[in-house]
Amino acid sequence: MKHYITYLLLASALGYGHTVQAQSAPTSTAQSTSTRLTGTVLDEANKQPVPFATVALLPPTGDKPVAGAACDEKGSFVLTAPAGTYRLVVSFVGYTSRTETVTLGATAKDMGQLTLAATSQKLGEVTVVGEKPLVEARPDRIVYNAEADATNTGGTASDVLRKTPLLNVDADGNVQLRGSSNLRVLINNKPSAILAGNLAEALKQIPADQIKAVEVLTTPSAKYDAEGTGGVVNIVLKKNSLQGVNGRVGVAVGNRNQNLNGALNARRGKVGFTSSLSGFYNQYPGRSNSSRTDYLDGAIGQLTQNTENKSRGGGGFGKVGLTFDPTEQSGFTLDFTGNAYHSVNDQDLFNEYRVLPQLSQYNNLNTRYTRDIQQRTPSRNYDVSAGYTRTFKDQPRREWSVLGQHSVSRSRQNYTLDQFRAPELVENGNPLEYQERSENLALNRETTIQTDYVHPFKGKTTLETGAKAILRQVNSDYDLDTLRTGQQANFARNDLRSNAFDYRQNVLATYGSLGFSLGKKYSFTLGTRAEYTDIKGEFVGENGRFRNDYLNVLPTLSATRNLKKDGQTLGLTYARRIQRPQIYFLSPYVNQTDPRNISYGNPELRPELTQNLDVSYNTYSEKSSLTLSLYGRRTNNSIESVLTYNDTLARSESTFQNIANSSTIGSNLYASVRPVKGLQIGGNVDVNYVHLKSVALNRTSSRFLYNVSANSSYKFKEKYTAQFYAGYYAGWVQLQSRNSGYYYYSLGLKRTFLNDKADLTLNANTFLQSGINFRNTTTTPNFVSRSNFFSYQRSVRLSFSYRFGKVDSGAPQRRRRSIQNNDSKSGSSGQQGG
């Protein structure tokens, strides 16, 4: 028996490599008389592949293996052994082992689909499955299992992404991956209208209680849309895959956010239903101060601003899904996801601008006033998707799917402002001197149709191919009215700051990918993706029409070598990617709530093209894992924020341009260990060097950046779980700006009771101080500005959740494909537009 246990431990260590061919014990039978044994290992509950499960072939008696292997990432395995009768043992951490009697003859034998049941206990009417590690390092992605982290309870998606390895989320909610903000965020492997506009605001609308996991892909394969410089972040929402009726209800209260949430799931035979609904309210106050020194002709302009900001918002988030599996080889899906959100942002702004020495030509620039600004942003978004997937009984890895999705995102960015003279400048007793009101309606519509086909060949060779069409239509309609006290009786339309913008983008794509192995040590995947893009844009009432089209061929390469020591692999990946700007970057809407610092989009932006290279080393054992990677990327037409100076109005103007070459080289290390029962410890370190160069601006900017994070989880006394997370991010660099770093930490304690049906969780985030100060310095030939933004980050939450219903893990679930539109560059909270 000790030989069998030893072999399983060694084979389990291969869990983060590709399929290993049979490693036969010495035998007198010649290899030429051996027979092939193949099969696929699936999760019994949801029929998803179990990647890297261990498969061992043992004699009828005795424990010394004849052959063994680790499954590939699709759960498939290949063994070879002489003809005879054996015991086939299939196992993996967190599952109950399975043993089958196998007789090999002269011809190859296919075991078909072998299912493993998760290790679980029946607690009352609810089945609780064994715990997952907080972070998993897989060959093509890092997975943060958010549902296993008690500190997320009652929070938002921003809180979850902040704890995900390789990601950086600042106080405004802006997301970066390895120092790059050029990434695409998906929900359940699909683009979502919820994320189409302001990504930072959208992440606050997704309750953490609905998130199962976050997947980070730094170099996606050819089957993914040709993502840009950063990579893909996929937020996986919870869903039901069990027979019976079950659900949950929950409530969370805290000083930063509160929510009510619930879910109801049902499955009977071939039909399944899933649903969830959440209502929430968030508040994020802050304050800022800034100073700017302008270099005028013969003088210096000095701008001083102080702002008090009260940001809050509330709404709902829900999803409904239907599945129908008429046969074991075919399945249909229909899903709806939607949200409604209303954010309110009230600002008190003090502004003073002085020119020294006092010269007559600059007298009109000297100002001193306060502004009361009220911003209201209601939004409604939804996605409707449907799909059909067909597998083939005689070829477990063969699959064909057809998918379609329609997404709509509608938001209004409305604001009003009242400007008051400084008290010492009031002459007629009425300090109100100017008023402004603006409405900006943004509408995003996107329709996607795609088909994918996977065909296995002899051995481990697999061909994947597919085609996709994405039809996008973007509209931005903005109006602005002004009123000058004493000069006008009523508000008047400002035609220079009012217009309508229509933008259409159609993308046709096709891809092919071939995966194969050479001997026992080498595995390769070669892929190519071709994308044709057609763009049309128009300003209503102007001669502002433009059109552009282009074809891009985007190759990918992945190579893996299994090293001599079990469980160790060396990998190399290369990909060329494209990233198209979304409406946040394109809309020409001019935001002038602060007249000394305005911003607007650029409808003539071109897509970014990026080269990505990644070399990685992985090692895995039953209690520990380690991933080390070296990476580099280069973008020759990087979209960057550019600030210019308007001498006449003494203001900075911010927009976006394809104006720089961007290069990044770096290294990342992630390690996790389970030293004793119930304790998990993990850590992530990322160091990179960013170099930006713009010939047009005659400017170079570079900086070493790093971030460090650690997480731990400890389960004790059966009913209690304590978890801790801490991270430090050393800031980031832009073409004209540098930003300071920040730190973040959280502590959570969960108590399970009522026969393990209920949880009570207490979380505290950044609780040793009231908030964090973020500093920014911007340098241009015409001015230098410095700003400080203090964000109130201290938060405490108390959450309660209750699970109900009876479930049965015998549901005949299937693997289901989904749409992945990850080609567009999303906006962040610091960007203005439609």
N, C-alpha and C positions, 0 to 999 in steps of 0.2 A: 504493500500500500504506500510506503514511503516514496517509491519510485514514481508512482502516479501523482502524488501530491507535489513532489519536486518538479515534475514535468509541467503540471498545470501552472505552477508559479512562474516558471520560466516562460511558458507560452503566453501567459497573461501579460508579461512585460513587453510583449510585442504589440500591445494594444494601440500604440501610436505610430505604428509603421504600416506599410501596405501588406497585402496578403503574402504570407511566406509559404513556399511550396513544402511539400512533405519532407520531414526530417526523419528518415527511417532508421530504426535500430539495425545493427548488423544482422544480416540474414544470409543464409546460404542460397536463397533463391535469387536468380539473376534479375537485374532491373528490367530487362526486356520482357519478363513475364508478369510485370506488375499491372494492376488494373486501376483506372481512375475512379475516384469517388468524389462527387460534387454535391453541393446543396447551398441553401440560403437560410440563415438564422434570423428569425423575426421575434419582436416583442409580442407576447400572447394577447395583451390587452388592445394594442392599437395597430398591430401588424406592420409596424415600422421596422426597418432593419436594425439589428443590434451590431453596430460596428465593432470590430476587433474582438468578438467573442472567441473563446478558446475551444478548439475542436481536437479531440484526441482519439486515436484508434487503438484499442487494447485487445489482447487475446481473450478467448472465452474464460480463462482462469489466469490469475496473476495480475500484477499491477504495472508491469514494464511496458510503456507505450511502443507500438509498432511504427506509428506515424502521428504527426500532429501539425497543426497550423493555427494561425490567428486569422479570422475573417478580415476581408477588406472593409472599406468604409460603407459598402452597400450590403454587408452581412454575408457575402459569398465566400465559399472556401473550396479548395481543391486539394485532395489527398491522393497519394498513390501507394498501393500495397499489393503483395502477392494474393492470388486467389485464396479464399478461405472464409471462415466465419469469425466475426469480431464483435466487440462491444464499442459502439460509437458514443463517446461522452462529450456533451456540449455544455459549456459553463461560461459565466461571466459574473463579475462583481455586481451584487444587487439582485441576482436572479437565482432561482432554484435550478440546480443542475438537472440535465436530462440524459438518459441512457437508452440507446436503441440497439437492437441486435441487427447486424448487417452481414449479409453473405455476398462475397464478391466472386464473380465468375470470370469468364474470358472477355466479356465486353464491359464497357464503362457503365457505371451505375449512378443515377441522379436521385438523391434523397428528397428533392423538392424543397418545400418550405418546412423548416423545423422551428417550432415556437418555444420560447422560454417564458415562464411565469415569473413576475417580479416577486421577490421575497416580501411577504406582507403578513399582517395580522388582522383578523376580524375584530373590530372594536365596536360592539353594539351592532348598528346597522351600516356603519361606514367602514370601508377598507382604507387603511393607511399604508402607503408603500414606503419601503426603506428610503433613508435619506440620500440625497445626491450631494456630491462635493459642491462647494460654492463656485469653484471655477474649474472648467475642464479645458485642457489644451489638446485640441484635435489637429490632424494634419493640415487642414485648410482653414481653421478658424479657432478663435478663443470663445468659449461659451461661459457666460456668467449666469448661474442658475438663481435668478432673483427670488423665486418662490421659496428657496431654502434659506433666505436671509431675513431674519426677523426684524432687522432695523429698517426694512423697506415698508413695513406695514403702515398704512395710513398716509403714505407719501405720494409722490408723483413720479412720472417717467424721468424727469430731470434728476431726482434723487437716485434713481436706479442707474442711469447712465454715468453719473458721477463716480459710482463705485465699480464700474466695469473696467477691467484692465485695458490699457492702450488708449482709453478715452479721457478727454479733459473737458469739463463743463464749468464755465466761469459763472460769476454771480448773476449775469444777465441771461444765462441759459444757452450761450453759444457753445457749440460742440466742436471739438477738434479730435482727430485721430492721428496719433504720432506727429503732432504739431501742425497738421493740415486741417483747415476748415472746409476743404473741398471734398466732401463726402456725401453719401446718399443714405438716408434713413428710411427703412421699410417697416411695414407692419405685417407680420405673418408672410414674409417673402413677397409682399406686394406693395406697390406705391399706394399712398393714401391721400385723399383730398384733405384730410386733417393736417397733413404735414406739408401741403403745397405752398403755403405762404410763409408766415413767420414761424420758423421752426422752434425758436426758443419759447414762444407763447404756446405753441401746439403741445410741446412736451409737458407743460404744466396742466394740460387738460386730460392726460391719460393717467388714471389712478394706478399706483404701483401694485395694488391688490389684484389687478387684472393681468399683470405681466408674469409670464412663466419664466422666460429667459431672455438674454440679450446675446446675440451672436455677432462677432466682429471678424470680418473677412478683409484682410489687407491686400490680397492679390486674387480677386475672384477669377474663375475660369471663363472660357469662351461662352458658356451657356448663359452667363449673366450679361445684362446690358453693359456696354463698355464704360464702366464706372471710371471716374476721374482720379485725381491725384491721391486722395485719401484712401478710399475703400468703401465697403458696405457695412452698415450697422442694421441688423435685423432684429426688431422687437417682436418676440414670440408671445402672443396672448394665450391665456389659459383656455382650454376647450375640453369637452367631455368625450371620452372614448369607451365608456362602459355601458353595459346593459342596465336597464332599470331607470328609476326616476330619482334624481338627487339634486342638491343645490346648496347654496350658502347665503347667509345674510351677514352684513357687517356694518360697523359704524366706527368712525375715528374722530376725535376732537383734539385740537391743539391750537397753539397761538399763531401758527402760520397757515395751516390748512385743515379743513374739516371735510368729511365725506360720508355719504351713505351708499352702500353698494350691495348688490345681490346678484345671484345667478340661479337659473333653473335649467336643468338638462334632462333629457329623456331619450331612451333608445328602446325600441321594440323590434326585434328581428332585423329586418333589412333597412329600417328607417331610423334616423337619428335626428335629434333636435338639440341645439345649444343656444343659450341666451344669457346675456348679462346686461346690467344697467347700473350706472353710478351717477350720483349727483354730488357736486363738490363746490367748495368755496375756498379761494386762496387770497392771501394778502402778503405783499412784499414791499414794505416801505424802504426808503433810502434817502440819502442826502448827498449833495456833491458841491464842490467848489472848483473853479478853474480860473486860470489867468493866461492871457495871451499877449505877447509882445510883437507888435507889427512894425516892420522897418519901412517907414514912409520916406518920401523925398525931403530930406532936411529935418526930419522929426521922427519921434517915436510914438506909436499909438499903444495905449495900455488898456486891455479889456479885462474886467473883473466880473465874474458871475457866481452867484450862489443859488442853489436850488434845493427845495424840499419836495420830495416826491412821495405820493401815496398811491401805490398801484395795487389793485384788487380785481378779482374776477370770479365769476361763478358760471356753472352750466351743468350739462349732462353728457355722458358718453355711454353708448350702447352698441351691442352687436347681436345679430341673430343668424344662426346657421342651420341649414338642412342638408342631410346626406341620405342618399338612397343607393344601396348596393344590390341590384337585382341578381347578380351572380358573384361568385368568388373572384372572377376576373374583370369585373366592370363596376364602376361606381360614378355617381353624379353628385355634385355639390352645388349649393346655392347659398351665398353669404351676403349679409348686409351689415355695414359698419357705419355709424354716424355720430355726430356730436353737434351740440349747440353751445356757444360760449359768448359771454359778454364781459369784456374787460373795461375797467374804468381807471384812468390815470390822471390824477389831479396834481398840478405842479404850481409852486410859487417861485417865480424867477425874479431875482434882482440882477439888473444889468447896469454897468457903468463903463463908459468909454471916454478916455481923455487923451488928448494929443499934447505932447510937450516937446519943445517949447510951443507956446500958443501962437500959431500962425493963422492969419486971416483965411487962407485958402482951405483950412481944415475946420473952421468953426462949425460947419454943418454936421461934422462927424461926432462932436462931443454930445453925449447923451447920458441921461440918468433916469431910470424908470423901473417900475416893477410890472410883472405880468402875472395874471391869474389864468392858467391854461387848463381846460377840461377836455380830455380826450375820451371818446367812447368808441369801442370797436366791437360791434356784434358780428358774429360769424356763424355760418351753418355749413356743414360739410358732410358728404356721404359717399360711400363706395358700394356698388352692387357688382358682384362677380358670380360667374357660373363656370363649371368645368366638368369634363368627362375624362376618365382615365381607364385605360384598358391594359391589362396584363395578360400573359399567356402561360397556361398551365405547364406546357412542356418546356418552356424556357423562362425560369423564374426572374431573370434580370431583364427580359424584354418588356418594353412598355411604350405605349402611345397615349398622348393626352392632347386635348383641345381645351383652351381656356379663353374667356372673355371677361372684360371688366369695363365699367363706366363709372367715372368719378366726377363729382361736382364740388367745387369750393367757392363759396360766396361770402364776402366780408365787406364791411363798411368801416372806413377809418374817418371818423368825424371828430372835429374839434372846434371849440370856440375859445377865444382869448379876449381878455380885457387888459388894456395897457394904461397904467396910471403914472402921471408925472411924480417926480420926487416932491415931497411936501414943500421944500423951499422954492420950487419952481412954479407952484400953483398961483395963478393970477386972479382967476374969476371964481374961486371957491369950488370948482369942479375939477378934481384931479384926473378924471377919465378923459383920455385924449384920443384913443384909437381902439377899434374893435374889429375882430376878424372871425369869420366862420367858414368852415370848409367841409365838403363831403367828397369822399373818394370811394367809389364802388369798384371792387375788383372781383372778377368772375373767371374762374378756371374750370375748363371742361376737358376731360381726357378720356378717350376710348381706346382700348387695347384688345387685339385679337392675336393669339399665338398658338402654335402647335409644336410639340416636342416628341421626338422618337428616340428610343434607346434600343440598340440591337447588340446582343452578346454574340461573340464568336468563340471558337474553340479555345479552351484555356481561360486566361483572364483578359482577353482582348475585348474591348467594348467600343462601339461607335455611337456617339450621340450627335443628333442633328435637329435643327428646328428653324422656324421662321416666325417673324413677329411684325405687326404693324401698329404704330402708336400715332393717334391723331389728337393733337392738342390745339385748343382754341383759348386764347387769353384776351380778356377785355378789361380796360381800366378807364373809368369815366369819372373825371374829377372837376369840381367846381369850387370857386372861392369868391366870397363877397366881403367887402371892406366898408367901414364907416369911420370917417374922421369927424370927431366932435367939433361942432362949430362951423364946419365946412360943408357937411352933407346932412340932409334931413332923414334919409333912409339908406339902408345898405345898397351898394351897387356892385354888379358883377365885375370882377377883374378878368378881362378876356385874356390877358397875357399869362395868367396862371390857371386857366380853365381849358379843358380839351377832353377828347376821347381818343383812346389808343386801342387798336385791334392788332392782335398778333396770332399768327397760325404757324404751327410747326408740325410737319408730318415726317415720321421716321419709319423706314422699311429696313428690316434687318434679317440676316440669315447667318447661321453658324454651323460649324462642324467640329467635332472633337473626337480624337482617337486615343484610347487608353490601352496600354499593353505592357508586358513585362519581358525582360531578358534574363533568363535564368532565375535563380533564387534571390539575387541581390538588387536588381535594378527594376524600377517601374517608371513608366513615362506617360505623360498626357500631352498630346500636341493638338492645338486648336487654332482656329481662325474665325473671326467674326467680321462680316462686311455690313456697313450701315450707310444708307443713303438718307440724307436729310434735306428737306425742302422747307424754306422759311419765307413767309410773307408778312409784312408789317405796314400799318397805315395810321396816320393821324387824321382824324376827321376834320374836313374843312381846310386842309392844307395840302400843299404839294409835298407831303412827307412820306410817300410810298417808297418801300424798298423791298427787294427780293434777293434771296441767296440760296444756293443749293451746293451740296458737296457730298463726295463719296469717300469713306474712310475704310481701310482694311486694317484690322487690328489683331495681330497674332498673339498667342499665349503659349507658354511652355512650362511644364512641370516635370521635374525629375527627382526620384527618390532612390537612395541607396540604403539597404539594410546593412548595418555594420556587423562585425563579428560577434559582438556581445549582444545577447538577446535584449530586445526592448529599446535598442538604439537605432536611430535613423538620421540620415543627412539628406536635406532637401534643397532644391534650387527651383525658383519660379521666376518667370519673366512675363510681363504683360504690357501691351500698349493700350491706353485707355483714352476715352473722350468724355468730356463733361460739358453739358450745355447749360447756359444760364436760364433760371426760371424768372417769373414775373418780378420777383423782388429785385433782381438786378436789371431788368429790362424796362420797367415802367418809368416814363418820364415825369411822373408826378413829383412836384417840388414841395418838399416839406420845409416851411419857413416859420414854424412855431418859435424857433429861436432865430431872429433876423441876422444875427452875427455869425451863425453857423448853419448853413442850409445844406440839404442833400437831395439827390435825385438819381434815378436809374439811367441806363444807357441802352436804348433799343437796338443799337448797332453792334453789340458785343458778339464776338465770335466764340465758338466752343474752345475749350482747352484740350490740348493733346499731351499726354504724359507717358513717359517710359518708367516702368516699375521693375525693380530687381530685388529679390529676397533670397537669402541663404539662411537655412535654419538647421538646428540640431535638436532632436527630441530624444528623451529617455523616459521610460515609464516603468514603474513597478507597482505592486499591489498597494503600497502605502505612500508613494511619492511620485512626483512627476516634475520634469524640468524642460523648459523650452528656451533656447537661445537663438536669436536671429540677428542677422546683419542685413540692413536694407538701404536702398537708395532709390530716389525718384528725381526726374527732371521734367519740367514743363517749360516749353519755349514761348508760349503766348499766355502766360498766367494772368487770370483776371484778378486785379488788385484794386483796393480802394485808393483813390487818388484825390488829394486835397490841393486846390489852387486858391489864389488870393485875388479878390476883386477890389482894386484900389479905389474905385469910385465910391463903393458902398462900405468899404472897410469890413469885409466879411470873408470867411472861408467857405468854399464851395466843394462839397464832397460828391463824387460819383465813382463809377467803375470803368476800367479800361483794360484791354489786352495789352499791357504795357511792360511786362517784366519777364525775365527768365528766372525760374525758381528751381533751386537744387537743394536736396536734402539727403544727408547720409546719417545713419544712426544704428543703434544697437538696442535690442530689447531682451530682457531676461525675466521669465516668469517661473516661479517654483512653488510647489505645494507639498505638504507633508501631513501625515496623520500619525503623530508619535505615540499616542495612546488612544484607547477606545473613547469615542465621543468627542475628540478634539481634532479640529482641522485648522491648519495655519497656512496662509499663502502670502506671497509677496510679488510685486511687479516693479521693475526698474527700467526706464526708457531714457536713453541719452541720444540726442541728435544735434546736428549742426545744420542750420538753415542759412542759405545764401541767396539773396535776391538782387538782381541787377537789371536796371532799366536804362537803356541807351537814350530813350526819348527824354527822360528826366535827368540824365547824366548823374545817376545816383546808384549807390550800392549799399545794401544793408545786410548784416549777418549777425548771427548770435548762436552760442551753445545753449541748448535748452535741455531740461531734464524733468522728469516727474517720478516720484516714488510713492508706492502705496502698499498697505498691508491689511489683511483681513484675517479674522479668526472666528471660530464657532466652537462652542463647548456645550454638550448636552449632559446634564447631571440630574440625579435623582429621578430619572425617567420622565418627569413632567416639566422640567425646566430646561430652557435653552438660553444661553447668553452669547451675544455676538458683538464684535467690535470691528470698526473700519476706520482707517486714517490714511490721508493722502496729502502730499505736498506737490505743487506744480510751480515751476520756476519762471512762469511768465511766457510770453511769446513775442514775436517780432513781425512787423509789417514793413512795407517799403519805406514809409515815412514815420512810422510810430514804433514805440516799444512799450510793453505793458508789464507791470509787476506780477509777481507770483502770488499764490494764495494757498492756504491749507484748509482741510476739511476733515472732520472726524464725527463718528456717530457711535452710540452705545445702545444696545437693545436687550431687553429681558422678556422672555415669553413664558407664560404658564399655561399648560394644557389641562383641562378638567372636563367634567360632565361626560365621563366615559370616552375621553379624547375626541369629543365632538366640538368643543369650544376652546378658543384661545383668547387670552388677555395679554396684550403686548404693550410695554412702555418703552418709548424711544426718546432719545435726547441727541440733538445734533449741534455741534459747535457750541456747547453749553458753557464753556469757561469764560466767554466774553460775548458781548451783545452783538458783535458783527465783525466784518472783515473790510479792510480798506484796500481798494484797488487803485493803482496809480498808472497814469498814462502820460507819455511825453511824445509830442509830435514836432518834428523839425522840417521846415521847408526854407527855400531861399528868402521868402517874404515874411515869415513869422515863425515863432516858437511858442507852443502852448503846453501847459502842464495842468493836469486835472486829477482830482481825487474823488472817488466815488465810494461812499460807505454804505455797504449793504447789511441790513439787519438779518443775520443768519441764524441766531440762536432760536432753536425750536424744540418744543416738547410735545409729544403726541401720545395719547392713550387710545388703543384700538381694541375692539372686541369683534370676534367673528364666530359664527355658529354654522356647522355643517349638518345637513339632514338628508334623509333618504336612504334607500337601499340600492346597492350596486352589485353587479356581477361582471367579472372580468372576462366572460366568455364571448364578448361581442365580436362579430366578424368584421373588424375594421380593415381599412386598406390604406396604403400609401397614397397621398394625394398631392398633385402638383399645384403650384400657384404662380401667379404673375409676379415678375420682378422687374419693374421699371426703375432702374437705378442709374439712369444716364444724366439726370438733371442736377444742376447745382442749386441748392436751396439757400434761402436767406436766413438771417439771424436777427436777433433783437436790435442790434446796432445799425441795421439798414432800414432805410425808409422806402416807401413805395406802395404799389397796389397790393 
